[in-house]
Amino acid sequence: MDNAPTFELASVERKDIPRLAHIHVVACLPDNAFGLYFATPTEFEMKVTQMLESQVGDPTWQHLKVVDKKTGVLAAWASWNTPSDAQIRERDGKAATKIADSGNGKGKGGFDFPLGLPTYVQEDTARWLEKWTRGKRHMLCKALFTEPSFQRQGMGNALVKYGNQLADQASLPIFLQGSPFGYPIYAKHNFETVQYLDVDLREWATSAKSNDKGYGNYRFRYMLRLPWTLPKTS
Ligand SMILES: CC(C)(COP(=O)(O)OP(=O)(O)OC[C@H]1O[C@@H](n2cnc3c(N)ncnc32)[C@H](O)[C@@H]1OP(=O)(O)O)[C@@H](O)C(=O)NCCC(=O)NCCS
């Protein structure tokens, strides 16, 4: 039996941005929390496009795509951010002097989070990261999405493995926020949940009112993977 992968990994180019944004949105459609983040999938896709335009090509970001060999279709992608020492110092300085980052912690390449649930979650995540990475070099896994018709073919595994190799080469820990849909794949690849945020989505879903309409408890997992290599000595 031929076990050769049916897909290949490649660097993202700017021309891929519309497809990446589309995959991000369709992969998140079953996720009730994302349904509360944006009024419509079109608005969501527009925000993801803007975010990617500010990230792709920036030296602190890495974006990788998976292409299905048979069809040539871009089927999955992931991104990682390695903040520079100067960016970490600037963030820590702001946190220490409590100069709020205009409320939602948006740095370069950051997401323009709408008010309400997205900002509440973003602020909690930013506090966690600041506490765990103060003054320390680290990587962030910021995105991992497979277009639904290509899921369960190993593309997600290949992307997570690639990011973990990058972190091992640089001897850096990787931090991420995992959704209930996303966290099993990270757990499988040795990420540990070190903190979590439980949210009752009914409190944020105005349409739920007295009937929860499928909204309920939702856990954001804050996860960490330590490198399997010793820190570099200078
Ligand atoms: C998470 C996601 C990227 C996985 O992509 P994928 O290409 O289907 O992943 P793989 O085929 O490599 O499967 C990887 C592992 O993920 C887990 N997994 C994938 N789909 C799953 C599902 N429906 N239920 C439970 N576990 C699942 C399994 O542990 C699987 O390992 P296996 O090799 O034992 O089957 C994809 O399901 C997705 O885009 N989900 C929506 C967006 C999302 O949650 N992204 C992560 C944000 S935190």
The ligand as an ORCA input file, in Angstrom:
! r2SCAN-3c Opt
* xyz 0 1
  C      -8.250     21.101     14.131
  C      -8.057     20.914     12.635
  C      -7.074     21.959     12.112
  C      -7.485     19.514     12.377
  O      -7.167     19.448     11.006
  P      -7.100     18.071     10.197
  O      -6.394     18.365      8.904
  O      -8.427     17.444     10.099
  O      -6.174     17.235     11.174
  P      -5.621     15.739     10.990
  O      -6.351     14.987      9.924
  O      -4.138     15.825     10.865
  O      -5.985     15.140     12.417
  C      -5.192     15.501     13.465
  C      -5.725     15.123     14.809
  O      -6.689     16.089     15.174
  C      -7.651     15.470     15.984
  N      -8.921     15.665     15.300
  C      -9.121     16.118     14.042
  N     -10.447     16.218     13.796
  C     -11.065     15.794     14.928
  C     -12.419     15.652     15.311
  N     -13.436     15.942     14.460
  N     -12.703     15.204     16.554
  C     -11.690     14.898     17.407
  N     -10.387     14.994     17.095
  C     -10.090     15.449     15.870
  C      -7.278     14.018     16.125
  O      -6.489     13.896     17.296
  C      -6.431     13.792     14.910
  O      -5.483     12.832     15.145
  P      -5.560     11.331     14.533
  O      -4.335     11.286     13.695
  O      -5.517     10.490     15.749
  O      -6.817     11.195     13.739
  C      -9.405     21.026     11.856
  O     -10.312     20.103     12.429
  C      -9.999     22.419     11.871
  O      -9.693     23.245     11.016
  N     -10.884     22.673     12.857
  C     -11.571     23.946     13.001
  C     -10.660     25.076     13.354
  C      -9.902     24.857     14.631
  O     -10.449     24.398     15.631
  N      -8.612     25.221     14.590
  C      -7.755     25.206     15.749
  C      -7.909     26.510     16.468
  S      -7.420     26.377     18.162
*
